[in-house]
Amino acid sequence: MQLIPGTFATYDEETDERMTRASTYEWPHASARPQAEAGDGGPVCEPVFLGIDIGTGSSKGVAVRADGRVLARATRPHRTATPRPGWFEHDAETVWWADFTGIVRELLATEGVAARAVAAVGVSGIGPCLLPADAAGRPLRPAILYGVDTRATAEIAELTAELGAQEILARGGSPLTSQAVGPKLRWLARHEPDVWRATRRFFMASSLLVHRLTGEYVLDHHSAGQCDPLYDLDARRWSDTWAQRVAPGLELPALAWPGEVVGTVHAAAAAATGLPEGVPVTAGTIDAWAEAASVDALAPGDTMVMYGSTMFLTVMGERPMRHPALWGTTGVRPDSYCLAAGMATSGSLTDWLRELTGSDFATLLAEAERVPPGSRGLLMLPYFAGERTPLFDPRARGTVIGLTLGHGRAELYRAVLEATAFGVRHNLEAFADAGARIDRLVAVGGGARSLWTAIVSAAIGLPQQIPAETVGACLGDAALAAGALGVDTSGWNPIVATVEPDEAWRAVYDRRYPLYRELYDATRRISHALADETTFE
């Protein structure tokens, strides 16, 4: 039987910390061999790595060979519940777990993908999220999603005053915002006391899948780093004092790095998914960082722009980076750190306009391509769901200015793309203020092959590299799983094109960008007043 070199994680029983050591993996089940042994009559079986990502509006999975060839893909759309304005939730059973099991079974049913060939599984998902669970890991309510859920505004202000804004930034690397898990824990204790009394553990999408597959209660360091103020960025461990202060009695998960194997598929999970028992499972991480892994944007200076339901940016560094308008975290690898930014809308805004106009994306893009830069005098603020970085203003609201009777959906659609491009520029300026080095930008996500990237490059004045696979969080999961078993994945997703800034467009956007920044300041008081009166109940 062939052995695959790699690393795996084990617990130090005295410190309850996860220790990494070099080892070799045997295939988890005897029939899964890279090739038949001479004379045994067994079938040829290439190793396959599965990656599954739980997204905001859909989940995706891939089955990938060790050489990077994608053998199968699967997608399952789902809806995000918004029971009240500012609330965004997923039911963990019908979205996270049902999507995962359905995708795995669909991948395994694809011709050329055999269950016995699965060598390892990697997972990722939206985050940071809060799914409260009892001591057995059973969910107690729907998961409260990441920064788009703004219910804990009062708790953010309260904890910031209690612990100190500078102390929070110094210890955790990020200010307390709607992205942080700590204020959501306090919100839960205050507003749903019955649920809180039963809560012993908490999960994110990736860690719940790991728990369901292996029985392990573990969270990756990067995801833990977004559980502010519970994590110490410099020490790279839980901050026990603050954790007990914010969430007394909560059992914190063991910590691992995203690409570490933390357990193997047990019998119940095998029955639910069709996976063989014994398959290694990596710790996984939040989707944006799996996306960065899918394009190997993990070295210092590598910057990723993710075109998804929300626009997300990451830049890697060699040391902790802090900025009061951004999120500082650990990276995917043990020796890396990251500065991150995230807008509250992008793809969700294009979806809104598509549904509003009863059109389709192909038509809207074709029409917008015929509109000159500047959208014939339209300027938009994309804050339709408030804004995350670098404003941290959940009461910000979308604005369109310059409308005339001559404008139509084509101008509006281009204005949407330009608004998100200005948002990217705003965040890149904050990266520069924090001292981050930007050596290259890689575009990923569903909108990375369109007019959108051309507009963004012109607005920021920088080229963007386009990889062969642009929808890649699940590919990054598979790459992390393969890397855990010693597979070299550096050539899995090569760069195939570069989008250069159009200088004529750039001149237009350089004139518009100051107006974009001024428009927020000019309308903030009105937007807040309207937000305070808005209800959809």
C-alpha positions as CSV (number, residue, x, y, z in Angstrom):
1,M,0.0,0.0,0.0
2,Q,1.4,3.4,-1.0
3,L,2.1,5.9,1.8
4,I,1.7,9.6,1.3
5,P,3.9,12.0,3.3
6,G,2.2,14.8,5.1
7,T,1.4,16.3,8.5
8,F,-1.4,15.8,10.9
9,A,-2.5,17.3,14.2
10,T,-2.8,15.6,17.5
11,Y,-3.8,16.9,21.0
12,D,-1.4,17.5,23.8
13,E,-3.5,16.0,26.6
14,E,-2.0,18.3,29.3
15,T,-2.4,21.6,27.5
16,D,-5.4,20.6,25.3
17,E,-3.6,22.3,22.4
18,R,-3.2,20.9,19.0
19,M,0.3,19.8,18.1
20,T,1.5,19.3,14.5
21,R,4.1,16.7,13.6
22,A,5.4,15.1,10.5
23,S,4.1,11.7,9.7
24,T,3.0,9.5,6.8
25,Y,-0.5,8.7,5.8
26,E,-1.8,5.3,4.8
27,W,-4.8,5.3,2.6
28,P,-7.8,5.3,5.0
29,H,-9.4,2.3,3.5
30,A,-7.7,-0.7,1.9
31,S,-9.4,-0.5,-1.5
32,A,-8.3,3.1,-2.1
33,R,-5.0,2.7,-3.7
34,P,-3.4,5.1,-6.2
35,Q,-2.7,2.1,-8.4
36,A,-3.2,-1.6,-8.3
37,E,-0.4,-3.6,-6.7
38,A,1.3,-6.0,-9.0
39,G,-0.5,-9.2,-9.4
40,D,-3.4,-8.5,-7.0
41,G,-6.0,-8.0,-9.7
42,G,-7.3,-4.8,-8.0
43,P,-8.6,-1.9,-10.0
44,V,-6.6,1.2,-10.8
45,C,-7.7,4.0,-8.5
46,E,-6.4,7.6,-8.7
47,P,-6.6,9.6,-5.5
48,V,-9.4,12.2,-5.4
49,F,-9.7,15.2,-3.0
50,L,-13.1,16.7,-2.2
51,G,-13.6,20.4,-1.4
52,I,-17.0,21.8,-0.3
53,D,-17.8,25.4,0.5
54,I,-21.0,26.7,2.2
55,G,-21.8,30.1,0.7
56,T,-24.3,32.9,1.5
57,G,-26.6,32.0,-1.4
58,S,-25.3,28.6,-2.6
59,S,-22.9,25.9,-1.7
60,K,-20.4,24.4,-4.1
61,G,-18.2,21.3,-4.3
62,V,-15.5,19.8,-6.4
63,A,-13.7,16.5,-6.8
64,V,-10.1,17.0,-7.8
65,R,-7.2,14.7,-8.8
66,A,-3.8,15.1,-7.4
67,D,-2.6,16.8,-10.6
68,G,-5.3,19.5,-10.2
69,R,-7.7,18.2,-12.8
70,V,-11.3,18.9,-11.7
71,L,-13.3,15.7,-12.2
72,A,-16.7,16.8,-10.9
73,R,-18.6,19.9,-9.7
74,A,-21.8,20.4,-7.8
75,T,-23.8,23.4,-6.7
76,R,-26.9,23.7,-4.4
77,P,-28.6,27.1,-4.1
78,H,-30.2,28.0,-0.9
79,R,-31.9,31.1,0.7
80,T,-30.7,33.2,3.6
81,A,-33.5,34.0,6.1
82,T,-34.0,37.6,7.2
83,P,-36.6,37.4,10.0
84,R,-36.1,41.1,10.9
85,P,-34.3,44.0,9.2
86,G,-30.6,43.6,9.8
87,W,-30.8,39.9,10.7
88,F,-29.3,37.2,8.4
89,E,-29.6,33.6,9.4
90,H,-29.0,30.0,8.1
91,D,-30.7,26.9,9.4
92,A,-27.7,24.7,10.0
93,E,-29.5,21.4,9.3
94,T,-31.3,22.4,6.1
95,V,-28.6,24.6,4.7
96,W,-25.1,23.7,6.0
97,W,-25.4,20.0,6.6
98,A,-28.0,19.2,3.9
99,D,-26.0,21.1,1.3
100,F,-22.8,19.2,2.3
101,T,-24.3,15.8,2.2
102,G,-26.2,16.5,-1.0
103,I,-23.1,17.8,-2.7
104,V,-20.9,14.9,-1.6
105,R,-23.4,12.4,-2.8
106,E,-23.7,14.2,-6.2
107,L,-19.9,14.3,-6.6
108,L,-19.5,10.6,-5.7
109,A,-22.2,9.7,-8.3
110,T,-20.3,11.4,-11.1
111,E,-18.6,9.1,-13.6
112,G,-14.9,8.8,-12.8
113,V,-15.3,9.7,-9.1
114,A,-15.3,6.6,-6.8
115,A,-16.0,6.8,-3.1
116,R,-13.1,4.5,-2.4
117,A,-10.7,6.9,-4.2
118,V,-11.4,9.8,-1.8
119,A,-8.1,10.5,-0.1
120,A,-9.1,13.6,2.0
121,V,-11.9,16.1,2.5
122,G,-11.6,19.9,3.0
123,V,-14.4,22.3,3.9
124,S,-15.0,26.0,4.2
125,G,-17.9,28.3,4.7
126,I,-19.2,31.8,5.4
127,G,-18.0,33.4,8.5
128,P,-17.4,34.4,11.1
129,C,-20.8,33.0,12.2
130,L,-22.4,32.1,15.5
131,L,-24.3,28.8,15.7
132,P,-25.0,28.1,19.4
133,A,-25.1,24.4,20.3
134,D,-25.5,22.2,23.3
135,A,-22.8,20.0,24.8
136,A,-23.4,17.3,22.2
137,G,-23.1,19.8,19.4
138,R,-26.8,20.0,18.5
139,P,-27.8,23.4,17.1
140,L,-30.1,25.4,19.4
141,R,-31.3,28.1,16.9
142,P,-30.5,29.2,13.4
143,A,-26.9,30.4,12.8
144,I,-26.4,34.2,13.1
145,L,-24.3,35.1,10.0
146,Y,-21.2,37.2,9.6
147,G,-20.9,41.0,9.3
148,V,-24.1,41.5,7.2
149,D,-26.1,40.6,10.4
150,T,-26.1,43.8,12.4
151,R,-28.3,42.9,15.4
152,A,-25.6,43.3,18.0
153,T,-25.0,47.0,17.5
154,A,-25.6,47.9,21.2
155,E,-23.4,45.0,22.4
156,I,-20.6,46.2,20.1
157,A,-20.7,49.7,21.7
158,E,-21.0,48.2,25.2
159,L,-18.0,45.8,24.9
160,T,-15.9,48.5,23.3
161,A,-16.5,50.8,26.2
162,E,-16.0,48.0,28.7
163,L,-12.7,46.6,27.3
164,G,-11.3,49.7,25.6
165,A,-11.1,50.2,21.8
166,Q,-7.3,50.4,21.8
167,E,-6.9,47.3,24.0
168,I,-9.3,45.4,21.8
169,L,-7.4,46.3,18.6
170,A,-4.0,45.6,20.3
171,R,-5.0,42.2,21.5
172,G,-7.2,40.9,18.8
173,G,-6.1,42.8,15.7
174,S,-9.6,44.2,14.8
175,P,-12.1,46.6,16.3
176,L,-15.4,45.3,17.4
177,T,-17.9,45.4,14.5
178,S,-20.8,43.5,13.2
179,Q,-18.2,41.0,11.9
180,A,-17.1,40.0,15.4
181,V,-18.5,37.0,17.2
182,G,-18.1,38.2,20.8
183,P,-20.9,40.9,20.6
184,K,-23.2,38.3,19.0
185,L,-22.6,36.0,22.0
186,R,-23.5,38.7,24.4
187,W,-26.6,39.5,22.3
188,L,-27.7,35.9,22.5
189,A,-27.3,35.8,26.3
190,R,-29.3,39.0,26.7
191,H,-32.1,38.5,24.2
192,E,-32.5,34.7,24.1
193,P,-31.7,33.6,27.7
194,D,-33.3,30.2,27.3
195,V,-31.1,29.4,24.3
196,W,-28.0,30.8,26.1
197,R,-28.6,28.7,29.2
198,A,-28.4,25.6,27.0
199,T,-25.5,26.8,25.0
200,R,-22.2,25.0,25.7
201,R,-20.4,25.2,22.3
202,F,-20.5,27.3,19.2
203,F,-19.8,26.5,15.5
204,M,-19.2,28.2,12.2
205,A,-20.2,26.5,8.9
206,S,-16.8,24.8,8.4
207,S,-16.4,23.7,12.1
208,L,-19.9,22.2,12.2
209,L,-19.1,20.1,9.1
210,V,-15.8,19.0,10.7
211,H,-17.7,18.0,13.9
212,R,-20.4,16.1,12.0
213,L,-17.8,14.2,10.0
214,T,-15.3,13.5,12.7
215,G,-16.8,14.2,16.1
216,E,-14.0,16.7,16.8
217,Y,-14.8,20.2,18.3
218,V,-12.2,22.3,16.6
219,L,-11.9,25.7,14.9
220,D,-9.1,27.0,12.7
221,H,-6.9,29.8,13.9
222,H,-8.1,32.2,11.2
223,S,-11.7,31.8,12.1
224,A,-10.9,32.0,15.8
225,G,-9.1,35.3,15.0
226,Q,-12.5,36.7,13.9
227,C,-14.1,35.8,17.2
228,D,-13.1,39.2,18.7
229,P,-12.5,39.8,21.5
230,L,-11.9,36.2,22.4
231,Y,-8.6,35.6,20.5
232,D,-5.1,36.9,21.1
233,L,-3.5,37.6,17.8
234,D,0.1,37.8,18.9
235,A,-0.1,34.8,21.2
236,R,-2.2,32.9,18.6
237,R,-4.5,31.4,21.2
238,W,-7.8,32.0,23.0
239,S,-7.7,34.9,25.4
240,D,-9.2,33.0,28.4
241,T,-9.8,36.1,30.5
242,W,-11.8,38.0,28.0
243,A,-13.6,34.9,26.8
244,Q,-14.9,34.2,30.3
245,R,-15.9,37.9,30.6
246,V,-17.8,37.9,27.3
247,A,-19.2,34.4,27.3
248,P,-18.9,32.7,30.7
249,G,-19.2,29.0,30.7
250,L,-18.8,28.6,27.0
251,E,-16.5,25.7,26.0
252,L,-14.1,27.0,23.4
253,P,-13.0,24.7,20.6
254,A,-9.5,23.4,20.2
255,L,-7.4,25.3,17.6
256,A,-5.8,24.1,14.4
257,W,-4.5,25.5,11.2
258,P,-6.8,25.3,8.1
259,G,-4.7,22.8,6.3
260,E,-4.2,20.4,9.3
261,V,-6.0,17.1,9.4
262,V,-8.1,17.1,12.6
263,G,-9.9,13.7,12.4
264,T,-11.3,11.1,10.1
265,V,-14.8,10.3,8.8
266,H,-16.6,8.2,11.4
267,A,-19.3,5.6,10.8
268,A,-22.4,7.8,11.2
269,A,-20.9,10.4,8.8
270,A,-20.0,7.7,6.3
271,A,-23.6,6.5,6.3
272,A,-25.0,10.1,5.9
273,T,-22.6,11.1,3.1
274,G,-21.5,8.0,1.2
275,L,-17.8,8.7,2.2
276,P,-15.8,5.7,3.4
277,E,-14.9,5.6,7.0
278,G,-11.4,6.7,7.9
279,V,-11.0,9.5,5.3
280,P,-8.9,12.4,6.7
281,V,-10.7,15.7,7.2
282,T,-8.9,19.1,7.4
283,A,-9.9,21.8,9.8
284,G,-11.1,24.1,7.1
285,T,-11.6,27.9,7.3
286,I,-13.8,30.8,6.3
287,D,-14.6,30.9,2.5
288,A,-12.5,33.9,1.5
289,W,-9.3,32.4,2.9
290,A,-10.1,29.1,1.1
291,E,-10.5,31.2,-2.0
292,A,-7.1,32.7,-1.5
293,A,-5.7,29.2,-1.1
294,S,-7.3,28.2,-4.4
295,V,-5.2,30.7,-6.3
296,D,-2.1,30.3,-4.0
297,A,-2.4,34.0,-2.9
298,L,-0.9,33.2,0.5
299,A,2.6,34.8,0.3
300,P,3.4,38.2,1.8
301,G,2.1,40.9,-0.6
302,D,-0.4,38.7,-2.3
303,T,-3.8,40.4,-2.4
304,M,-7.1,38.8,-3.3
305,V,-10.2,40.5,-4.5
306,M,-13.2,38.2,-4.2
307,Y,-16.3,39.1,-6.3
308,G,-19.1,37.4,-4.5
309,S,-22.4,38.2,-2.8
310,T,-20.2,40.7,-0.9
311,M,-16.9,42.0,-2.1
312,F,-14.0,40.8,0.1
313,L,-10.3,41.6,0.0
314,T,-7.3,40.0,1.7
315,V,-3.6,41.0,1.8
316,M,-1.0,38.7,3.3
317,G,1.9,39.7,5.5
318,E,4.7,38.4,7.6
319,R,3.7,40.1,10.8
320,P,0.4,41.1,12.5
321,M,-1.2,44.1,10.9
322,R,-3.7,46.4,12.6
323,H,-5.9,49.2,11.4
324,P,-9.0,50.5,13.2
325,A,-11.1,50.3,9.9
326,L,-10.0,46.8,8.9
327,W,-9.7,43.2,10.3
328,G,-6.3,41.9,11.3
329,T,-6.1,38.1,11.6
330,T,-3.8,35.2,11.2
331,G,-3.4,33.8,7.7
332,V,-4.0,30.3,6.4
333,R,-0.4,29.1,7.1
334,P,1.1,29.1,10.6
335,D,3.8,31.6,9.6
336,S,1.4,34.2,8.0
337,Y,-0.8,37.1,9.0
338,C,-3.6,38.8,7.1
339,L,-5.4,42.1,6.8
340,A,-8.9,41.8,5.5
341,A,-11.7,44.1,4.2
342,G,-15.2,43.3,3.3
343,M,-18.1,45.3,1.8
344,A,-21.7,44.6,2.8
345,T,-22.9,44.2,-0.8
346,S,-21.6,43.6,-4.3
347,G,-23.1,40.6,-6.1
348,S,-26.1,40.9,-3.9
349,L,-26.6,44.4,-5.3
350,T,-26.4,43.2,-8.9
351,D,-28.9,40.5,-8.0
352,W,-31.3,43.1,-6.5
353,L,-31.2,45.1,-9.8
354,R,-31.6,42.0,-11.9
355,E,-34.7,41.0,-10.0
356,L,-36.0,44.6,-9.9
357,T,-35.8,45.0,-13.7
358,G,-36.9,41.5,-14.5
359,S,-33.8,41.0,-16.7
360,D,-30.9,38.6,-16.7
361,F,-27.2,39.2,-16.1
362,A,-26.1,38.6,-19.7
363,T,-28.5,41.3,-21.0
364,L,-27.6,43.7,-18.2
365,L,-23.9,43.3,-18.9
366,A,-24.3,43.7,-22.6
367,E,-26.3,46.9,-22.1
368,A,-23.8,48.3,-19.5
369,E,-20.9,47.7,-21.8
370,R,-22.4,50.2,-24.2
371,V,-22.6,52.9,-21.4
372,P,-19.5,55.1,-21.1
373,P,-17.5,55.3,-17.9
374,G,-19.3,57.5,-15.4
375,S,-22.7,56.0,-16.2
376,R,-23.8,59.1,-18.0
377,G,-23.7,61.2,-14.9
378,L,-24.9,58.7,-12.3
379,L,-23.1,58.1,-9.0
380,M,-24.1,55.5,-6.5
381,L,-23.2,54.5,-2.9
382,P,-23.5,50.7,-2.6
383,Y,-24.5,50.7,1.1
384,F,-27.8,48.9,0.6
385,A,-27.1,46.7,3.6
386,G,-25.1,49.2,5.5
387,E,-21.3,49.1,5.1
388,R,-18.6,47.1,6.7
389,T,-15.0,48.2,6.1
390,P,-13.7,50.8,6.1
391,L,-16.8,52.7,7.4
392,F,-18.3,50.2,9.9
393,D,-21.6,51.9,9.5
394,P,-24.6,49.5,9.6
395,R,-27.0,52.5,9.3
396,A,-25.5,53.7,6.0
397,R,-27.9,53.4,3.1
398,G,-27.7,53.1,-0.7
399,T,-27.8,56.3,-2.7
400,V,-28.2,57.1,-6.4
401,I,-27.6,60.7,-7.4
402,G,-27.8,62.3,-10.8
403,L,-30.9,60.6,-12.1
404,T,-32.8,62.0,-15.1
405,L,-35.6,60.7,-17.2
406,G,-33.1,59.7,-19.8
407,H,-31.4,57.1,-17.5
408,G,-32.4,53.4,-17.7
409,R,-31.4,50.0,-16.3
410,A,-28.1,50.0,-18.3
411,E,-26.8,53.1,-16.6
412,L,-28.0,51.9,-13.3
413,Y,-26.3,48.6,-13.7
414,R,-23.0,50.2,-14.7
415,A,-23.4,52.6,-11.8
416,V,-23.7,49.6,-9.5
417,L,-20.4,48.1,-10.8
418,E,-18.7,51.5,-10.5
419,A,-19.9,52.0,-6.9
420,T,-18.4,48.6,-5.8
421,A,-15.2,49.5,-7.7
422,F,-14.9,52.8,-5.7
423,G,-15.5,50.7,-2.5
424,V,-12.6,48.5,-3.4
425,R,-10.4,51.6,-3.9
426,H,-11.5,52.9,-0.5
427,N,-10.4,49.6,1.1
428,L,-7.1,49.5,-0.7
429,E,-6.3,52.9,0.6
430,A,-6.9,51.6,4.1
431,F,-4.6,48.7,3.4
432,A,-1.9,51.2,2.4
433,D,-2.5,53.3,5.5
434,A,-1.9,50.1,7.6
435,G,1.4,49.6,5.9
436,A,0.4,46.5,3.9
437,R,2.5,45.7,0.8
438,I,0.5,45.0,-2.3
439,D,2.7,43.1,-4.8
440,R,-0.1,41.5,-6.9
441,L,-3.9,41.3,-7.1
442,V,-5.7,38.2,-8.0
443,A,-9.4,38.3,-8.9
444,V,-11.6,35.4,-7.8
445,G,-15.4,34.7,-7.5
446,G,-18.3,34.6,-9.8
447,G,-17.9,38.2,-11.2
448,A,-14.2,37.9,-11.9
449,R,-14.6,37.3,-15.7
450,S,-16.6,40.3,-16.9
451,L,-16.9,44.0,-17.4
452,W,-16.7,44.3,-13.6
453,T,-13.0,43.5,-13.3
454,A,-12.2,46.0,-16.1
455,I,-14.1,48.7,-14.2
456,V,-12.4,47.8,-10.9
457,S,-8.9,47.8,-12.4
458,A,-9.6,51.2,-14.0
459,A,-10.9,52.6,-10.7
460,I,-8.0,51.4,-8.6
461,G,-5.3,51.9,-11.3
462,L,-3.9,48.4,-10.8
463,P,-3.9,45.2,-12.9
464,Q,-5.7,42.1,-11.7
465,Q,-4.6,38.5,-12.5
466,I,-7.3,36.1,-13.5
467,P,-6.8,32.4,-12.7
468,A,-8.1,29.5,-14.7
469,E,-10.6,28.7,-12.0
470,T,-12.3,31.8,-10.5
471,V,-15.0,30.2,-8.3
472,G,-12.5,28.6,-6.1
473,A,-13.3,28.4,-2.3
474,C,-14.2,24.7,-2.8
475,L,-11.1,24.3,-5.0
476,G,-9.0,25.8,-2.2
477,D,-10.6,23.4,0.3
478,A,-9.5,20.5,-1.9
479,A,-6.0,22.0,-2.3
480,L,-5.7,22.3,1.5
481,A,-6.8,18.7,1.9
482,A,-4.3,17.5,-0.8
483,G,-1.5,19.6,0.7
484,A,-2.1,18.0,4.1
485,L,-1.3,14.7,2.5
486,G,1.9,16.0,0.9
487,V,0.6,16.8,-2.6
488,D,2.2,19.7,-4.4
489,T,-0.8,21.9,-5.4
490,S,1.2,25.0,-6.6
491,G,0.2,24.3,-10.3
492,W,-3.4,23.5,-9.8
493,N,-4.8,26.9,-10.8
494,P,-2.5,28.9,-13.1
495,I,-3.0,32.6,-14.0
496,V,-4.4,32.7,-17.5
497,A,-5.1,36.4,-18.1
498,T,-4.4,39.9,-16.7
499,V,-6.8,42.8,-16.7
500,E,-4.9,46.1,-17.2
501,P,-6.4,49.5,-16.3
502,D,-7.9,51.3,-19.2
503,E,-6.3,54.7,-18.9
504,A,-9.2,56.7,-20.4
505,W,-11.6,55.1,-17.9
506,R,-9.1,55.7,-15.2
507,A,-9.1,59.4,-15.8
508,V,-12.9,59.5,-15.4
509,Y,-12.9,57.5,-12.3
510,D,-10.1,59.6,-10.7
511,R,-12.4,62.6,-11.1
512,R,-15.4,60.7,-9.7
513,Y,-13.8,59.0,-6.7
514,P,-13.6,62.2,-4.6
515,L,-17.3,62.8,-5.3
516,Y,-18.0,59.2,-4.1
517,R,-16.2,59.9,-0.9
518,E,-17.9,63.3,-0.4
519,L,-21.4,61.8,-1.1
520,Y,-21.3,59.6,1.9
521,D,-20.3,62.5,4.2
522,A,-23.0,64.7,2.7
523,T,-25.8,62.1,3.1
524,R,-24.8,60.3,6.3
525,R,-27.1,62.2,8.6
526,I,-30.1,61.7,6.3
527,S,-29.3,58.0,5.8
528,H,-29.1,57.4,9.5
529,A,-32.4,59.2,10.1
530,L,-34.1,57.1,7.5
531,A,-32.5,53.9,8.7
532,D,-33.9,54.6,12.2
533,E,-37.4,54.8,10.8
534,T,-37.2,51.9,8.3
535,T,-39.1,48.7,9.0
536,F,-40.2,45.9,6.6
537,E,-42.4,44.1,9.1
